[in-house]
Amino acid sequence: MKLTYKKSGVDIGKGDRLVDLIKPLARATFSKNVINEIGSFGAFYKIDKSGYQEPVLVSGTDGVGTKLKIAFMLNKHDTVGIDLVAMSVNDILTSGARPLFFLDYFATGKLSTKTGSEVIKGIAEGCKMAGCALIGGETAEMPGFYGGGEYDLAGFAVGIVDRKKIIRGSEIKAGDILIGLSSSGLHSNGYSLARKLFFDIKKYSPRKKIKALGCSIGEELLKPTRIYVKSVLKVLQDFKIKGAAHITGGGITENLPRVLPKNAKLHFIVEKGSWPVRNIFHLIQNMGRVEEAEMYRTFNMGLGLILAVDKSDAQRLVAKLNRLGENAFVIGQVEKGSGGVKYV
């Protein structure tokens, strides 16, 4: 037998067909600043410096984590790409940056053009939601590295912000108000605990309908991460945001203190009950007998983004965010202290 790359498990032709399928998806996200086509060795983006006195590029990278296991279980792959984009663009948004472009990395053991195109379709949709271009990416077929039908994703976002407008947290002071923006669910964190509970301990099928959720457990767990870019950039035109925290791995407890500069003599007071907590969190806490402190340092608990603002701006900012389609709530305040989060 004559050995070929295809017989070794890598089908170059199938990879080429996937590129052809995703080209129109990516092209639909392009702006006038993109000056190359998908397929080049490098991706080119022309920086428009108008409106910026000292433009600074901000970058972020992340993955989707074990949420992908739910996509494998349900054979549903068209939403995890939104999660991939959201995790990176929401991160760079916390500095006040507007996402410019995004690149993805899709790796699998045996390439399926159908699955691959569904994943990229979600990535393109996420880029549209964030107002950025899907400028390039990489598809890797690695036989024997992943289980059958499995893949992994990584994403890379680059944004821009004027240096003098970077949100640094340095102006946060006692008396400032915390505003929380609702999440769509678990987003992309805490899935190892959720999967352990529902599928290992309770032995649920992902298609099991849960009355309290109004859908199957799989459908709930696959709800894509909310992208906050457009609404937050809108309010930044009229309001000063002093600090912003993307509530990801580590939950509210670990992520909110990250907005403070080192040695700040402040802490955050978060008022439980000041925002609606989605039923999925109650379900996990009650069924798994998870301690409350563990919930708050594992999950977003219904808040995907938290902003720190001056007290005089808080109510008007909440009203504007709600007009823009967010569900925003005053959830607490900043007080003098030794750091961290106190729940009351």
N, C-alpha and C positions, 0 to 999 in steps of 0.2 A: 504494500500500500504506500502510495506517495503521500507524504504528510503535507498538509496545507494549514494555513492559519484557521480556515473555516472548520477543518476537521479537529483542530485543537480547541474549538469552542468559540472563536471570535469571528463573527460574520460582518466583514467590512461593508458588504453590499447592503445589509440590513441597516447599518449605521448611516449609510448615505441616504437611504430611503427615509429614515427618521428626520434627517436634516432637511430634506425636501418638504416633509410634512410640516415641520415647525417654522420654516422660513416665513410663511404668511402670518403666522401667529405673532412672531417677533416683530415683523415689519409693521404690524398694526400698532405697535407701541412706540415707534420711532418718532422723534421730533426732528426739526430742521438741523439740530446740532449733531445728529448721528451722521457720520460721513463715510460709512463703510457698510457692506452687506454681510449678512451672516455667512460664515465660512472662511473668513480671513484668519490669518494666524493671530492677529491682534484686533481689538475693537477700538474705534476712534470716536472721540466725542469732543466737539469744539466747545470750549467754555465761553459762555456769553457773560462778560464781566460788567455789562451795563446794570446800574443799580447797586453795585457793590463797590465800596471804597477800598476794601482790603479782603477780597474773597478768600475763604479758607475751605479746603476740601475736607469732608468728614466721611470716614468709611466704617462699615460694620459688616460682620459675617456671623452666620448662625446656620443651624439645621432645623429639622422638624422633630428629631428624636424618635422615641418609641411610639409616638402617635402613628407613625407609618405602619406599625403592626395592625392597627385597626383598618387601615386602607387595604392591607393584604387580606385580612379576614373577610372583608366585605367585597373584595375585588372592585373597589371604587377608588379611582385615582385622580379625579378631576378637581379636587379641592385642596389637597395637601400642598400644591404649588402656591396657593394663596397664603397658607401658613408660612411657607418658606420666605416669601417676599416680606410678609408682615413682620417676622421676627427681626429682620435686619433694618427695614425702613423705620419701624417704630423706635428702634434703638437710636438711630442717628437723628431722628426727629427730636429726641429729648435735649439735643444741643441747639435746636432751632433750625436745623439744616433741612433744606428742600432736596429730596432725592433726585438725582440726575439720571443715573443708569444702574442696571442690575445685571449680574452674571450668575449663572447657575452651574452646578456640577451634579450630574446624574450618573450614578454608578450602579451596575447590576451584574449578576452572574451570567444570565442569558437574555439578550435584548429582545424585548417585544415592542414592535413599532406602535402597536395599539396602546399599550400601557404608557410607553414613553411619550406619545403624542398627547395623551390625556393629562399626564403630569405637566408637560410644558404648556398645555392650554391653561391650566390653573395658574402657572407662573405668569403667563402673559396677562391673565385677568387681574392678578395681584398687582402687576406693574401698572395697569390702567388705573386701578383704584388709588395707587400711590402717585400717579402722574409722572412716572419715570419710564425710561426705555429699557427693554430687554435687549441689551446690546450684544450679548454673546454668551457662550457657555461651553461646556465640555460633556460629552457622553463617553463613559468608559464601560466596556464589556469585559468582565473579569471572571472567567469560568472557574468554578470551585471556590470562589471567595464569598459568595452570598448563597443563601438557600434558594430553592426553586421559587420563582415568582417574586423574589424580594429585591429591593434596591435601597440605596441611600441617597440623600439629597443634602447639598450644601449651597448656600447662597451668599452673595457678596454685593453690597450696596455702596454707592458713592454719592454723597450729596454736597451741597454748598451752602455756606452761610457767611455773612459779613462778620469779620472778626469782632467788631464792636457790638454785634448783636448776639454773640454766642451765649446761650443759657448756661451759666456756670454754677449757679447756686450760691455765689458769694454774697448776694444781696439779701438772702433770706434772713428774716429777723423775727423775734418773738412778736406774736400778734398776727402774723401772716396766716392766711387761710388755705386749707387743702381742698382741692376740688378733684373728685373722682369721676372718671368716665367709664361707663359700663363696659364689661367684656361681653363676648358672645357665648362664653362658656369657659371650658378649661384652657382655651387657646392652645398652647403647645407645651404645657408643663404639668408635671405630676402624673404623667401617664404610666410610669412604672408602678406607682401605688394603685392607680385606678384599675389597671389591667390585672394586678395581683388580686384585688378585691373581687371584681366582677367575673373574671374568667378563670382564675385559679381557685379562689376560696368558694365563691358562690356558684361556680360552674355554669354561668349564664352563657347562652348563645348571644353573639352580637346583634342578632335579629330579635331578641326578646323585647317585647313591648313593655315599657314601664309607664304606668298610669301617671305618676307624678311628673314625668318628663314630657308626656304627650307624644312620644315617639319611641323608637327602639333605642337600646343603650348604645348600639353602634352608631346610629344617626346622631345622637347627642354628642358622642365623643369625637365625631368627625366634623362637627361644626367648625368652620375655618376661623382663624384668628382675625379679630377686627383690625382694620388698618385706619389709623387716626390722622394720617398725614394731611389730607385736604382741609379738614375742619380746624386742626390746630394751626396750620399755616395761615388760615383765614383770620383767626382771632389774634394772631401775632401782629397783624397789621394795625390793630387798634388797642391792644392790651399788652402790658409787660408781664411775661411769665418769668418768675424768678428761678424756678426749678421744675424739672419734669422727670418722673420716674416711670419707666416701662416695667410693668409688674410681670416678670417672667420667673425663671427658676429661682427659688428662694422666697417667693411670695412677697406679700407686702412687708413682712418683717425684715427681710434682707435687702430688698431693693429700694425702699423709700429712703433709708439713711444714706444711700449712695449720692443723693443730690446735694448733701452738705459738704462744704470744704472741711479738710482735716482740722481738728482741734476747735471746731465750732461748739460753743457752749449752748447748744440747743437740742431739743428733742421734739418728736411729733406726737400729738395726741390724736388718735383715730377713734371716732365715735361709732361703735358698733350699732347697727340698726338705722344708720343715717342713709343707707342705700339698700336697694333690694338685692339679696343674695339669691342667686339662681338655685333651683331645686337640686341640680346635680351635686352641688356642694353639700347640701343638707343630707342627701342620699348617701354620699361617700362617708360623711362624718358619722351618721347614725348606723349605717350597716357595718362599717368597718371599726366602729368604736374608736375613731381617731380623735385624739385630744385636740382641743381647740387651738392650742399653741402650735401644734403640728400642722393643722389646716392652714393657719395664717403664714407659716414659713414654707409651705409646699405649693399652695395654690393661690391664684389671684383673688379668689373669694368674690368674684363678680366685678372687679375693677381692673381694667387692662392698662390704664394710664392714670397717674396722679400728678396734679399740678399744684405748685405753691405760688400764691399770688398775694398782692397787697389786699388788705381787708376792704379797702374802698372800692376795689374792682370786682370783688367776688361775685356778688349777685348778678351784676350786668354780664359778667363773663359766663356764668352758668346759663343765663337766659340766651345768650348768643350761641353757645355750644348746642343748646337744645334746638334752637331754630335751624342750625346746620345739620341736624339729624342725629346728634349724639344724645345719650341719656346721661346728663351730668348732675352731680350732687355736691353740696358742701358736706365734707365728711370729717372735718377736724381742723386743727390749728397747730401752729408752731409755738412752743414755749421754751423758756430758758431751762436748760438741763444738761445732762451729760451724754446726749446722743441716744440713738435708738428710737423705738416706737413703743408707745404705751397705749393699750386698748382700754377704753372706758365704756 
